[in-house]
Amino acid sequence: MPTPKLSAEIIAAAIEGFESQKRRIDTQIEELRAMLSGGRTEGTVAPEAPTRKRKVSAAARRRMAEGQKKRWAAIKAESKTPESAAKLEPSKPKRKISSAGRRAISEATKRRWALKRAEAAKEQAASAKKAAKQEMAAKKPAKKAPAKPAKKTAAKATGQGGMSEAVAQ
């Protein structure tokens, strides 16, 4: 069944009908709440008129800004006090490594890397040997059948099989 096209009049009538149903339901809810709470008849629906915002004068805004600045200044002053006390304590001078110490560290590092490279070379050589053994095992030929006499195969190849066989006998 095709739906009829909705015109503006039909939509306006639908809205009006739904609003009247909403008002009826709201009044029934209010009556039930009045029975439940014992006579309270205040509506729960907010009034439709918009509430006005309060305007604050320029002088009041200035006073609020000054108060906020004072609060922030007090908070910053409290946080600065422990830091300044910590800075007054003498701190240890920064340690510096001597050139001999730097050289010792460098030599030890070079030794460690040389050992690591040697181990890697050993592992690589071992894996190369293992791979070579596996290749050799794979390449081993199977046992061949005994070779035929050379004369017979040569004669067959030239097409003189009958004559060469007679001569050979």
C-alpha positions, -999 to 999 in steps of 0.1 A, spaced: 0 0 0 17 33 -10 21 60 16 4 93 8 27 123 5 29 143 37 19 179 32 26 208 56 -11 207 68 -9 170 76 23 174 96 10 205 115 -22 185 124 -1 156 136 20 178 158 -11 194 173 -26 160 181 6 147 198 9 179 219 -27 175 231 -20 139 240 12 150 259 -8 176 279 -34 150 288 -8 125 299 11 152 319 -21 161 339 -28 124 346 8 120 359 4 151 381 -28 137 396 -12 104 404 18 120 420 -5 142 441 -22 110 453 11 93 460 28 122 479 -3 133 498 -15 165 481 15 179 463 2 195 431 34 211 417 40 203 381 73 186 372 74 201 338 96 232 335 80 264 324 84 270 287 94 306 292 132 309 290 150 320 322 170 352 319 208 351 327 220 373 355 242 402 343 273 410 363 285 445 364 319 455 353 329 465 389 318 430 401 338 413 374 369 434 383 365 424 420 362 387 410 394 389 388 413 405 417 402 378 441 412 351 416 447 367 411 452 368 449 443 331 452 467 322 425 494 343 440 490 325 473 491 291 457 523 300 437 539 314 469 533 282 487 548 261 459 579 283 456 588 281 493 599 244 493 619 248 461 639 277 474 647 257 506 660 228 485 682 251 464 699 265 495 714 231 503 748 226 488 747 200 461 775 177 451 797 188 423 791 170 390 815 141 386 838 140 356 855 109 342 893 110 338 909 103 304 925 71 319 890 59 330 876 67 295 904 48 279 898 18 302 861 17 293 869 20 256 894 -9 257 871 -31 276 843 -24 251 866 -32 222 876 -65 239 839 -75 244 831 -67 208 861 -87 196 849 -117 216 814 -114 202 827 -112 166 848 -143 172 818 -162 185 798 -152 156 825 -163 132 827 -197 149 790 -201 146 790 -191 110 818 -215 102 800 -244 120 768 -237 102 787 -235 68 803 -269 75 769 -284 84 754 -270 53 783 -284 32 778 -318 47 741 -317 39 748 -307 3 773 -336 -1 748 -361 13 721 -348 -11 745 -349 -41 757 -385 -37 748 -403 -69 729 -436 -68 747 -468 -79 749 -469 -117 742 -500 -138 773 -514 -155 781 -497 -187 775 -514 -221 804 -522 -243 815 -491 -262 817 -508 -296 781 -518 -297 768 -484 -287 790 -467 -312 779 -490 -340 742 -484 -332 747 -447 -332 762 -447 -367 735 -470 -381 759 -499 -391 746 -522 -364 744 -553 -385 778 -551 -401 797 -542 -370 781 -570 -351 791 -595 -377 826 -583 -377 827 -583 -339 816 -620 -338 
